[in-house]
């Protein structure tokens, strides 16, 4: 993903977009941003989305925490 797309996702997530935060969490988990997984950032964005009620983000958190990714 191009860096400008990443910046747009981050801006949307900071602005309160649960969907953008989910995409960031999943993207960082799968290594879509930078070529390798970044579980710390994946958890950060997924926890943010989960606090806002995202079931998908809760699933991402569980995968990372159980190392079942």
C-alpha positions in Angstrom: 0.0 0.0 0.0 1.3 3.4 -0.9 2.3 5.6 2.0 -0.2 8.3 1.1 -3.0 5.7 1.4 -1.6 4.7 4.8 -1.6 8.3 5.9 -5.2 8.7 4.8 -6.2 5.6 6.8 -4.4 6.9 9.9 -6.1 10.3 9.5 -9.5 8.6 9.2 -8.9 6.4 12.2 -7.8 9.3 14.3 -10.9 11.1 13.2 -13.0 8.3 14.7 -13.4 5.8 11.8 -13.8 2.4 13.2 -13.4 0.9 9.7 -10.1 2.6 9.1 -8.8 1.5 12.5 -9.8 -2.1 11.6 -8.0 -1.9 8.3 -4.9 -0.5 10.0 -5.0 -3.3 12.6 -5.4 -6.0 10.0 -2.9 -4.4 7.7 -0.2 -4.2 10.3 -0.9 -7.7 11.5 -0.5 -9.0 7.9 2.6 -6.9 7.1 0.9 -4.8 4.5 2.6 -1.6 5.8 6.4 -2.0 5.6 6.6 -5.6 4.4 6.6 -7.3 7.7 4.0 -7.6 10.5 4.0 -5.0 13.2 2.0 -6.5 16.0 2.4 -3.6 18.4 0.8 -1.2 15.9 -1.8 -3.8 14.9 -2.8 -4.1 18.6 -2.9 -0.4 19.0 -5.3 0.2 16.2 -7.3 -2.9 16.9 -7.8 -2.0 20.5 -8.9 1.4 19.5 -11.5 0.0 17.1 -12.6 -2.7 19.7 -13.3 0.0 22.3 -15.6 1.6 19.7 -17.5 -1.7 19.4 -15.7 -3.5 16.5 -16.1 -7.2 16.6 -13.6 -7.6 13.8 -11.0 -5.8 15.8 -11.6 -8.1 18.7 -10.9 -11.0 16.5 -7.7 -9.5 15.3 -6.6 -8.9 18.9 -7.4 -12.5 19.8 -5.4 -13.8 16.8 -2.3 -11.8 17.8 -2.5 -12.5 21.5 -2.9 -16.3 20.9 -0.3 -16.1 18.1 -2.8 -17.8 15.9 -2.1 -15.6 12.9 
